[in-house]
Amino acid sequence: MSRLTFSYGIAQVIPPAIVGYMAEYYGTFNNGLMLTLVIMLTGSIALIVAQRIQCHAGLTSASLSNQT
């Protein structure tokens, strides 16, 4: 759970700064929004692939939590 909170905190701080610099450089937020779109799509695809691998291996979240 702490990893999730940590990554969420990082996502709340770093990307707005990057998009701010991009908006200042290019004079518009369009490029920053496109970068955000690409990152979100990449994360969504990675999540779908991970779920398919998990299902293919026959693992469920319940069986994973029982392994600890």
N, C-alpha and C positions, 0 to 999 in steps of 0.2 A: 504494500500500500504506500509505503514511503517513496518508492521509486516513481509511482504514478503521480504523487503530489509534487515531487521534485521536478519531474519532466513538465508537468502542467505549469509550475512556477517559472521554469525556464522559458516556456512558450509564451508566457504572459509578459516577459521582460525583453527578450532579445529581438523577436520579429518586428515589434513596433518601431524599435530603433533602426533596424535595417530598412524598413519601408520608409521611415522618415528621411533617412539619408538618400534613398532612391528618389523620393518625391522632391527633395531639395535639388538633387542633381538634374533630374529630367524635367522638373517643373509640373509634374502630374503624378497622381497616385496610380495610374493605370498599370505601370510596370510592376509596382509593388503588389497590386491586386492579382496580376497574372502570376507572379512568383508564389503568392499565397495559394492560388488555385492549383498550381503544379504540385506544391508540397502536400496539399490536402488530398489530391488525387493519388499521389504516390503512397501516402499513408493508408488510404482506403484500399488500394490494390494490395498493399502488403498485408493488411488485415484479412482480406478475403483469401489470399494465398495461404496465410497462416492457418485460417479456419479450415480450409480444404485439406491441408496437410494433417491437421489434427484429426479431422473426421476420417481421412484415409488411413491413418495409423490406428484408428479405433479408440482414440483417447477422448475422454469427456472431462469437463471441468471438475466433476465429482471425483473421478478417478485420479486426477492430478492432485487434488487437495488431500486425498487419502495417502499419498506417497510421502508426505512430510512427517 
